[in-house]
């Protein structure tokens, strides 16, 4: 039961972080392109790579921290559902090129960020 409560707290912190970062980025870049969601997803992908290496390969941290950080915090911070909705809305608005750019860049850059997170953390620890 403790693990579920800890995941919920991590999720609350991740959701608040997502909203803060999304708002900060979107207010800075006024555009039809959803920069805020893209930045949150890329950062979350990078951090999940880092955290996986730290928790699974490099440290002896208590096993209960892994679900709190990866499932709770990062699961709530990344915004794939928002990504899906924003992509569909861009298509509905007739912004086909923007939608395709957003979809391709989100998938490619997030995969690259997760890879870099894994590699960088393996090299440093």
Secondary structure, 3 states (H helix, E strand, C coil): CHHHHHHHHHHHHHHHHHHHHHHHHHHHCCCCCCHHHHHHHHHHHHHHHHHHHHHHHHCCCCCHHHHHHHHHHHHHHCCHHHHHHHHHHHHHCCCHHHHHHHHHHHHHHHHHHHHHHHHHHHHHC
